[in-house]
Amino acid sequence: MPIISITNGIYSNTGERVKKLSENLGCKVITDNDIIEKVVRGDGIKKTTLLKVLQSRKIAFNDFTHEQEKCIACMKKTLSEYISEGNCIFHGVIGHLVPQEVSHVMRVLIITDKNRRIKNGMDKLGVSEKEIKKNLETSDRYAFLWTNAISGGKAWDKSLYDIVIPTDKLNTAESVKLVLEHSEKLYDIPEDIVKKEVSDFKLTARVEMVLSEIGGGLTAASNDGNIVVTINKKLMMLSKFQQKIIRIVQKVPGVSSVDTKIGQNYYKNDIAYSHDFETPLRILLVDDEKDFVQTLSERLKMRQFASEVVYNGQEALDFTAQEDTEVMVLDLKMPGIDGFEVLRKIKQTKPGIEVIILTGHGSEKDKNICMDLGAFAYLQKPADIDQLTATMKRAYEKINLNRNN
């Protein structure tokens, strides 16, 4: 029986299409909330924790508790149980957890452009454009972060889907007809292949639940009970860790053999790269106090923030003219071109760069001027490193949201 996974952008007028499709196929609709509630009941995980994971929010002490990995493994297990029953429509973003190798699940994106979504939201809810925009941006940000974390792709990337339905071009009847036509292909998949895919997915989920007990950076794949675990994190005693993985996974019912392999992120540097979606990749520190800014750069490096350093306003402008920069941390009082002028010129020539003011000589008037010029934030020295890095992450979220839109 058909299994369809539908992802949509908020305010894309999806509800009626999903309802009609469900009626035509005789399929039950399973929402993200349904999956979350089942995980809460069956695995005892708090709903608030699951929502944090789904929204790609930080889980406190996750290095010790591995709650994020447990949540994802439990959601996979629940998906695999629904898939084994068949005849269902997943409606939400959790469906992205179904591996692409599961060929008898058809993936559908329902979307339209941002302006139409804003108008749809205003028409449906009768609230202000500002409120609808805020809801849309929040929803899209969560979708982008989640999809990037799961698949490395963008939420509305067509390559992730079998069908894309633009609701501004296809009405409900046309949308349902298109999905029904494509779903006919699902009936042609041999039953033995469907059974194998279901079995492999269920076993993979059970294995990853066990792996979540020993930390992150581990993913599993099953082929008729033969498990391969990919290690995507930095380790000092690889051989010993591999033995631990094999010993633990062999105990999972249904496992015939266990092997391990090294993923592309095993030998990663101390600096976080693009797979770390919350961390800015290209930070420029601008301050004429050399000792201070060099020390700041080292402290950021310890927290996996990559940065370059320049010591005056002209160097900052020259650097950004030649190199891609995402976040700038800028002092105000510098000889020559001061921070105000740098900020003004950056926002004129490179408006995509988010500028965080970090100064020891500012005033409330200076703060107002900087914010009016387009600064992302205004912080005072001495720098609180946690506050600074948190501000950088928020700036980077804004950058990614604008980039994906």
C-alpha positions as CSV (number, residue, x, y, z in Angstrom):
1,M,0.0,0.0,0.0
2,P,1.2,3.5,-0.7
3,I,3.3,5.5,1.7
4,I,3.7,9.2,1.0
5,S,5.8,11.8,2.9
6,I,4.6,15.3,2.4
7,T,6.7,18.4,3.4
8,N,5.3,21.9,3.0
9,G,6.1,25.5,3.7
10,I,3.7,27.1,6.2
11,Y,0.8,29.0,4.5
12,S,1.1,27.0,1.3
13,N,-2.5,26.0,1.4
14,T,-1.6,22.3,2.0
15,G,-4.4,21.1,4.4
16,E,-7.1,20.6,1.9
17,R,-4.8,18.8,-0.5
18,V,-3.6,16.4,2.1
19,K,-7.2,15.7,3.2
20,K,-8.4,15.0,-0.4
21,L,-5.3,12.8,-1.0
22,S,-6.0,10.8,2.1
23,E,-9.6,10.3,1.1
24,N,-8.7,9.2,-2.4
25,L,-6.0,6.7,-1.2
26,G,-7.8,5.6,1.9
27,C,-4.6,6.5,3.8
28,K,-4.4,7.7,7.4
29,V,-2.5,11.0,7.9
30,I,0.3,11.0,10.4
31,T,1.5,14.4,11.5
32,D,4.8,15.3,13.2
33,N,2.8,15.8,16.4
34,D,1.4,12.3,16.1
35,I,4.9,10.9,15.8
36,I,6.1,13.0,18.8
37,E,3.2,11.9,20.9
38,K,3.9,8.2,20.1
39,V,7.5,8.6,21.0
40,V,6.5,10.3,24.3
41,R,4.2,7.4,25.2
42,G,6.4,4.6,24.0
43,D,9.9,5.8,24.9
44,G,9.3,8.1,27.8
45,I,11.1,11.1,26.2
46,K,9.8,14.5,27.1
47,K,7.8,16.3,24.5
48,T,9.7,19.6,25.1
49,T,13.0,17.8,24.4
50,L,11.7,16.3,21.1
51,L,10.5,19.7,20.1
52,K,13.9,21.2,20.8
53,V,15.5,18.6,18.6
54,L,13.0,19.1,15.9
55,Q,13.7,22.9,16.0
56,S,17.5,22.3,16.1
57,R,17.7,24.1,19.4
58,K,20.6,23.4,21.8
59,I,20.1,20.5,24.3
60,A,21.9,21.3,27.5
61,F,24.5,18.8,28.5
62,N,23.9,16.8,25.4
63,D,27.6,15.7,25.3
64,F,26.8,13.7,28.4
65,T,23.2,12.7,28.0
66,H,23.0,12.2,24.2
67,E,19.4,13.2,24.3
68,Q,19.5,14.6,20.7
69,E,20.7,11.3,19.3
70,K,18.2,9.3,21.4
71,C,15.3,11.5,20.1
72,I,16.3,11.1,16.5
73,A,16.7,7.3,16.9
74,C,13.3,7.1,18.6
75,M,11.6,9.1,15.9
76,K,13.2,6.8,13.3
77,K,11.9,3.8,15.1
78,T,8.4,5.2,15.2
79,L,8.5,6.0,11.5
80,S,9.7,2.5,10.7
81,E,6.7,1.1,12.7
82,Y,4.3,3.2,10.7
83,I,6.0,2.2,7.4
84,S,5.7,-1.5,8.3
85,E,1.9,-1.0,8.7
86,G,1.8,0.8,5.3
87,N,-1.0,2.8,3.8
88,C,-0.2,6.2,5.4
89,I,0.7,9.8,4.6
90,F,3.4,11.4,6.7
91,H,2.7,15.2,6.9
92,G,5.6,17.3,8.3
93,V,9.4,17.4,8.4
94,I,10.0,14.3,10.4
95,G,9.5,12.2,7.2
96,H,13.0,13.4,6.2
97,L,14.3,10.8,8.6
98,V,13.2,8.0,6.2
99,P,16.4,7.0,4.3
100,Q,16.4,7.8,0.6
101,E,17.1,4.1,0.0
102,V,13.5,3.3,1.1
103,S,12.2,3.4,-2.5
104,H,8.5,2.6,-1.7
105,V,8.0,5.9,0.1
106,M,7.2,8.8,-2.2
107,R,8.4,12.2,-1.2
108,V,6.3,15.3,-2.0
109,L,7.0,19.0,-1.5
110,I,4.0,21.4,-1.5
111,I,5.2,25.0,-1.7
112,T,4.7,28.4,-3.2
113,D,6.7,31.6,-3.2
114,K,7.1,33.7,0.0
115,N,4.9,36.6,-1.0
116,R,1.9,34.3,-1.8
117,R,2.5,32.4,1.5
118,I,2.3,35.7,3.4
119,K,-0.9,36.7,1.6
120,N,-2.4,33.2,2.2
121,G,-1.6,33.5,5.9
122,M,-3.1,37.0,6.2
123,D,-6.3,35.8,4.3
124,K,-6.6,32.7,6.5
125,L,-5.8,34.1,9.9
126,G,-6.9,37.7,9.5
127,V,-3.8,39.0,11.3
128,S,-1.2,41.6,10.3
129,E,1.5,41.1,7.7
130,K,4.2,41.6,10.3
131,E,2.8,38.7,12.4
132,I,2.5,36.4,9.4
133,K,6.1,37.2,8.3
134,K,7.4,36.4,11.8
135,N,5.5,33.1,11.8
136,L,6.8,32.2,8.3
137,E,10.4,33.1,9.1
138,T,10.4,31.1,12.3
139,S,8.8,28.1,10.6
140,D,11.2,28.2,7.7
141,R,14.2,28.6,9.9
142,Y,13.3,25.4,11.8
143,A,12.6,23.6,8.6
144,F,16.0,24.7,7.1
145,L,18.0,23.8,10.2
146,W,16.3,20.4,10.5
147,T,16.6,19.4,6.9
148,N,20.3,20.5,6.8
149,A,21.0,18.5,9.9
150,I,19.3,15.4,8.5
151,S,20.2,15.4,4.9
152,G,22.7,18.2,4.4
153,G,20.2,19.8,1.9
154,K,17.9,22.8,2.0
155,A,14.3,22.4,3.0
156,W,12.8,23.3,-0.4
157,D,15.6,21.7,-2.4
158,K,13.7,19.9,-5.3
159,S,16.3,17.1,-5.4
160,L,15.0,15.8,-2.0
161,Y,11.6,15.1,-3.5
162,D,9.9,12.9,-6.1
163,I,7.3,15.6,-6.8
164,V,7.1,19.3,-6.2
165,I,3.6,20.9,-6.2
166,P,3.4,24.7,-6.6
167,T,0.1,25.6,-5.1
168,D,0.0,28.9,-7.1
169,K,-0.1,26.8,-10.3
170,L,-2.0,23.7,-9.4
171,N,-5.4,23.7,-7.6
172,T,-6.4,21.0,-5.1
173,A,-7.9,18.7,-7.6
174,E,-4.9,19.0,-10.0
175,S,-2.5,18.5,-7.1
176,V,-4.2,15.3,-5.9
177,K,-4.4,14.0,-9.5
178,L,-0.6,14.5,-9.9
179,V,0.2,12.7,-6.7
180,L,-2.2,9.8,-7.5
181,E,-0.6,9.4,-10.9
182,H,2.9,9.2,-9.5
183,S,1.8,6.9,-6.6
184,E,0.8,4.3,-9.2
185,K,4.6,3.5,-9.5
186,L,4.6,2.4,-5.8
187,Y,2.4,-0.5,-6.6
188,D,5.0,-1.8,-9.2
189,I,7.7,-2.2,-6.5
190,P,8.1,-6.0,-5.8
191,E,6.8,-7.1,-2.4
192,D,10.1,-8.7,-1.5
193,I,11.9,-5.4,-2.0
194,V,9.3,-3.6,0.1
195,K,9.7,-6.1,2.9
196,K,13.5,-5.9,2.8
197,E,13.4,-2.1,2.9
198,V,11.1,-2.1,5.9
199,S,13.2,-4.7,7.7
200,D,16.4,-2.8,7.1
201,F,14.9,0.5,8.2
202,K,13.5,-1.0,11.4
203,L,16.8,-2.7,12.3
204,T,18.8,0.5,11.5
205,A,16.5,2.4,13.9
206,R,17.0,-0.1,16.7
207,V,20.8,-0.1,16.1
208,E,20.9,3.7,16.2
209,M,19.0,3.7,19.5
210,V,21.7,1.5,21.0
211,L,24.4,3.7,19.4
212,S,22.8,6.8,21.0
213,E,23.8,5.5,24.4
214,I,27.5,5.9,23.5
215,G,27.5,9.3,21.9
216,G,26.9,11.3,18.7
217,G,28.5,11.2,15.3
218,L,27.4,7.6,14.7
219,T,25.1,6.4,11.9
220,A,24.1,2.9,10.9
221,A,22.9,1.2,7.7
222,S,21.5,-2.3,7.4
223,N,21.5,-4.7,4.5
224,D,19.7,-8.0,5.4
225,G,21.0,-7.8,9.0
226,N,24.6,-6.8,8.0
227,I,25.2,-3.5,9.8
228,V,27.8,-0.9,8.9
229,V,28.3,1.9,11.4
230,T,29.9,5.1,10.2
231,I,32.0,7.1,12.6
232,N,31.8,10.8,12.0
233,K,33.6,12.3,15.0
234,K,37.1,12.8,16.3
235,L,38.5,10.0,18.5
236,M,41.8,9.3,20.1
237,M,41.5,5.5,20.5
238,L,39.7,4.5,17.3
239,S,40.4,0.7,17.5
240,K,39.1,0.4,21.0
241,F,36.0,2.5,20.1
242,Q,35.3,0.3,17.0
243,Q,35.5,-2.8,19.2
244,K,33.0,-1.2,21.6
245,I,30.6,-0.5,18.8
246,I,30.8,-4.0,17.4
247,R,30.3,-5.5,20.9
248,I,27.2,-3.4,21.6
249,V,25.5,-3.7,18.2
250,Q,26.0,-7.5,18.0
251,K,23.6,-7.8,20.9
252,V,20.7,-6.2,18.9
253,P,18.2,-8.9,17.8
254,G,18.3,-9.4,14.0
255,V,22.0,-8.3,13.5
256,S,24.0,-10.8,11.6
257,S,27.3,-9.0,11.3
258,V,28.8,-5.6,12.3
259,D,31.4,-3.5,10.5
260,T,32.6,0.0,11.0
261,K,33.9,2.7,8.6
262,I,35.3,6.1,8.9
263,G,33.1,9.0,7.8
264,Q,34.3,12.2,6.1
265,N,34.2,14.1,9.4
266,Y,36.3,11.7,11.5
267,Y,39.5,13.6,10.9
268,K,37.9,17.0,11.1
269,N,40.0,20.0,12.3
270,D,39.4,21.9,15.5
271,I,37.5,24.4,13.5
272,A,33.9,23.7,12.7
273,Y,32.9,23.5,9.0
274,S,29.7,23.8,7.1
275,H,28.1,20.7,8.7
276,D,27.9,22.7,11.9
277,F,25.0,24.8,10.9
278,E,24.9,27.1,14.0
279,T,28.5,28.2,13.7
280,P,29.7,31.1,11.5
281,L,32.3,29.9,9.1
282,R,34.0,33.2,8.2
283,I,34.4,35.7,11.1
284,L,36.5,38.8,10.9
285,L,37.7,40.4,14.1
286,V,38.5,44.1,13.8
287,D,40.3,45.9,16.7
288,D,43.5,48.0,17.0
289,E,44.3,46.4,20.4
290,K,46.4,43.5,19.0
291,D,46.8,41.5,22.2
292,F,43.1,41.7,22.9
293,V,41.9,40.7,19.5
294,Q,44.5,37.9,19.2
295,T,43.5,36.4,22.5
296,L,39.8,36.7,21.5
297,S,40.6,34.8,18.3
298,E,42.2,32.0,20.3
299,R,39.3,31.8,22.7
300,L,36.9,31.5,19.8
301,K,39.0,28.8,18.2
302,M,38.7,26.7,21.3
303,R,34.9,27.0,20.9
304,Q,35.2,26.0,17.2
305,F,34.7,29.4,15.7
306,A,37.0,30.2,12.8
307,S,38.2,33.8,12.6
308,E,40.6,36.1,10.9
309,V,42.1,39.3,12.5
310,V,42.8,42.8,11.2
311,Y,43.9,45.8,13.2
312,N,42.2,48.8,11.6
313,G,39.3,50.0,9.6
314,Q,41.0,50.1,6.2
315,E,42.3,46.6,6.6
316,A,38.7,45.5,7.4
317,L,37.4,47.1,4.3
318,D,40.2,45.7,2.1
319,F,39.7,42.2,3.6
320,T,35.9,42.1,3.0
321,A,36.4,43.4,-0.5
322,Q,38.5,40.4,-1.3
323,E,37.3,37.6,1.0
324,D,33.9,36.3,1.8
325,T,32.9,37.3,5.3
326,E,29.8,36.4,7.2
327,V,30.2,38.0,10.6
328,M,32.3,40.9,11.6
329,V,33.1,41.8,15.2
330,L,34.0,45.5,15.1
331,D,35.6,47.9,17.6
332,L,34.4,51.5,17.3
333,K,37.4,53.6,18.5
334,M,40.3,53.0,16.1
335,P,42.9,55.3,14.4
336,G,42.1,56.3,10.8
337,I,38.8,54.9,9.7
338,D,36.8,54.3,12.8
339,G,34.2,51.6,13.4
340,F,31.3,53.9,12.6
341,E,32.6,54.5,9.1
342,V,33.5,50.8,8.6
343,L,29.9,49.9,9.6
344,R,28.4,52.5,7.3
345,K,30.5,51.3,4.3
346,I,30.0,47.6,5.0
347,K,26.3,48.0,5.0
348,Q,26.4,50.0,1.8
349,T,28.7,47.5,-0.1
350,K,28.3,44.2,1.7
351,P,24.9,44.3,3.4
352,G,24.9,40.5,3.9
353,I,27.6,40.8,6.5
354,E,26.3,40.9,10.0
355,V,28.2,43.3,12.2
356,I,28.5,42.9,15.9
357,I,29.9,46.0,17.7
358,L,32.3,45.2,20.5
359,T,33.7,48.3,22.2
360,G,35.0,49.5,25.5
361,H,34.4,53.2,24.8
362,G,30.8,53.4,23.7
363,S,27.8,55.2,25.0
364,E,24.0,54.9,24.6
365,K,24.2,57.5,21.8
366,D,26.9,55.4,20.0
367,K,24.7,52.3,20.4
368,N,21.7,54.0,18.8
369,I,23.8,55.3,15.9
370,C,25.2,51.8,15.3
371,M,21.9,50.1,15.4
372,D,20.4,52.7,13.0
373,L,23.3,52.0,10.6
374,G,22.4,48.3,10.6
375,A,24.5,46.6,13.3
376,F,23.3,43.2,14.4
377,A,24.2,43.8,18.0
378,Y,26.1,46.2,20.3
379,L,28.2,44.6,23.1
380,Q,30.6,46.2,25.6
381,K,34.1,45.1,26.6
382,P,35.3,43.2,28.5
383,A,33.9,40.5,26.2
384,D,31.8,37.8,27.7
385,I,32.8,35.0,25.4
386,D,29.5,33.1,25.9
387,Q,27.4,36.1,25.2
388,L,29.6,36.9,22.1
389,T,29.4,33.4,20.7
390,A,25.7,33.2,21.3
391,T,25.3,36.5,19.4
392,M,27.4,35.1,16.6
393,K,25.1,32.1,16.3
394,R,22.0,34.2,16.2
395,A,23.7,36.3,13.5
396,Y,24.5,33.2,11.5
397,E,21.0,31.9,11.8
398,K,19.8,35.2,10.2
399,I,22.4,34.8,7.4
400,N,21.3,31.3,6.6
401,L,17.7,32.2,6.7
402,N,18.3,35.0,4.2
403,R,20.5,32.8,2.1
404,N,18.0,30.0,1.8
405,N,15.2,32.4,1.1
